[in-house]
Amino acid sequence: MFRERKLCYCMATDHELVGNCLACGKVICAMEGIGDCMFCGHKIASRGNIPDTLPESLSAAIEQKDKLLEYDSNIESRLKIIDDGTDWFEISKN
């Protein structure tokens, strides 16, 4: 671990991953260290740890993700094509 915190833009490719900022999304490496985000000043979520008090935008993002996954899982029922022209030709032959 580094002794003094320095702003680094390696996105945890050169140094070990510490976490990421919940406000701006910046990836925090070991050189920047544990503490507030050096880019925007907000709290940093440590790797694998989600804080108890989620920001409202994060809660909304999780709800949106769940909605999109549900939407994707029932895509076949929504994409059924009803072709009125084909239906008319089948009825007229009878």
C-alpha positions as a Markdown table, in Angstrom:
| # | Residue | x | y | z |
|---|---|---|---|---|
| 1 | Met | 0.0 | 0.0 | 0.0 |
| 2 | Phe | 1.2 | 3.5 | -0.8 |
| 3 | Arg | 1.9 | 5.9 | 2.1 |
| 4 | Glu | 0.5 | 9.1 | 0.6 |
| 5 | Arg | -2.6 | 9.3 | -1.5 |
| 6 | Lys | -2.1 | 10.6 | -5.1 |
| 7 | Leu | -4.6 | 11.1 | -7.9 |
| 8 | Cys | -4.1 | 8.3 | -10.4 |
| 9 | Tyr | -6.0 | 7.5 | -13.7 |
| 10 | Cys | -4.8 | 3.9 | -14.2 |
| 11 | Met | -8.4 | 2.6 | -13.5 |
| 12 | Ala | -6.8 | -0.2 | -11.4 |
| 13 | Thr | -4.8 | -1.5 | -14.3 |
| 14 | Asp | -1.4 | -0.6 | -12.8 |
| 15 | His | -2.3 | -0.8 | -9.1 |
| 16 | Glu | -4.6 | -3.0 | -7.0 |
| 17 | Leu | -8.3 | -2.2 | -7.1 |
| 18 | Val | -9.7 | -0.6 | -3.9 |
| 19 | Gly | -13.3 | 0.2 | -5.1 |
| 20 | Asn | -15.2 | 2.8 | -7.0 |
| 21 | Cys | -16.9 | 6.1 | -6.3 |
| 22 | Leu | -20.7 | 5.9 | -5.9 |
| 23 | Ala | -21.2 | 9.5 | -7.2 |
| 24 | Cys | -18.9 | 9.8 | -10.3 |
| 25 | Gly | -18.1 | 6.1 | -10.9 |
| 26 | Lys | -14.3 | 6.6 | -10.9 |
| 27 | Val | -12.4 | 3.4 | -10.3 |
| 28 | Ile | -10.1 | 3.8 | -7.3 |
| 29 | Cys | -6.7 | 2.1 | -7.2 |
| 30 | Ala | -4.3 | 1.4 | -4.3 |
| 31 | Met | -2.3 | 4.6 | -5.1 |
| 32 | Glu | -5.4 | 6.7 | -4.4 |
| 33 | Gly | -6.1 | 4.7 | -1.3 |
| 34 | Ile | -9.0 | 4.4 | 1.0 |
| 35 | Gly | -11.0 | 7.5 | 1.8 |
| 36 | Asp | -13.2 | 10.0 | -0.1 |
| 37 | Cys | -13.0 | 10.1 | -3.9 |
| 38 | Met | -10.1 | 12.5 | -4.9 |
| 39 | Phe | -12.0 | 13.4 | -8.0 |
| 40 | Cys | -15.4 | 14.5 | -6.6 |
| 41 | Gly | -15.1 | 14.1 | -2.8 |
| 42 | His | -17.9 | 11.5 | -2.3 |
| 43 | Lys | -17.7 | 8.2 | -0.5 |
| 44 | Ile | -16.0 | 5.2 | -2.1 |
| 45 | Ala | -17.6 | 1.8 | -2.1 |
| 46 | Ser | -14.9 | -0.7 | -1.3 |
| 47 | Arg | -14.5 | -3.7 | -3.5 |
| 48 | Gly | -17.5 | -6.2 | -2.9 |
| 49 | Asn | -19.1 | -3.9 | -0.4 |
| 50 | Ile | -22.4 | -2.1 | -1.0 |
| 51 | Pro | -23.2 | 0.5 | 1.7 |
| 52 | Asp | -26.4 | 0.3 | 3.7 |
| 53 | Thr | -27.7 | 3.6 | 2.5 |
| 54 | Leu | -27.8 | 3.5 | -1.2 |
| 55 | Pro | -28.2 | 6.8 | -3.1 |
| 56 | Glu | -31.6 | 7.2 | -4.7 |
| 57 | Ser | -30.1 | 7.1 | -8.2 |
| 58 | Leu | -28.5 | 3.7 | -7.5 |
| 59 | Ser | -31.8 | 2.3 | -6.2 |
| 60 | Ala | -33.5 | 3.6 | -9.3 |
| 61 | Ala | -30.8 | 2.0 | -11.5 |
| 62 | Ile | -31.2 | -1.4 | -9.8 |
| 63 | Glu | -35.0 | -1.2 | -10.3 |
| 64 | Gln | -34.5 | -0.3 | -14.0 |
| 65 | Lys | -32.0 | -3.2 | -14.4 |
| 66 | Asp | -34.6 | -5.6 | -12.9 |
| 67 | Lys | -37.3 | -4.2 | -15.2 |
| 68 | Leu | -35.1 | -4.7 | -18.3 |
| 69 | Leu | -34.2 | -8.3 | -17.3 |
| 70 | Glu | -37.9 | -9.1 | -16.9 |
| 71 | Tyr | -38.7 | -7.4 | -20.2 |
| 72 | Asp | -35.9 | -9.5 | -21.9 |
| 73 | Ser | -37.1 | -12.8 | -20.3 |
| 74 | Asn | -40.7 | -12.5 | -21.8 |
| 75 | Ile | -39.7 | -11.2 | -25.3 |
| 76 | Glu | -41.4 | -14.1 | -27.2 |
| 77 | Ser | -44.9 | -13.2 | -26.0 |
| 78 | Arg | -44.5 | -9.6 | -27.0 |
| 79 | Leu | -43.1 | -10.2 | -30.5 |
| 80 | Lys | -45.9 | -12.4 | -31.8 |
| 81 | Ile | -46.8 | -11.1 | -35.3 |
| 82 | Ile | -50.4 | -11.0 | -36.3 |
| 83 | Asp | -50.7 | -10.7 | -40.0 |
| 84 | Asp | -54.3 | -9.7 | -41.0 |
| 85 | Gly | -53.6 | -10.1 | -44.7 |
| 86 | Thr | -52.6 | -13.8 | -44.3 |
| 87 | Asp | -55.6 | -14.4 | -42.0 |
| 88 | Trp | -58.0 | -13.0 | -44.7 |
| 89 | Phe | -56.6 | -15.2 | -47.4 |
| 90 | Glu | -57.0 | -18.3 | -45.2 |
| 91 | Ile | -60.7 | -17.4 | -44.5 |
| 92 | Ser | -61.5 | -16.6 | -48.1 |
| 93 | Lys | -60.4 | -20.0 | -49.3 |
| 94 | Asn | -63.0 | -21.7 | -47.0 |
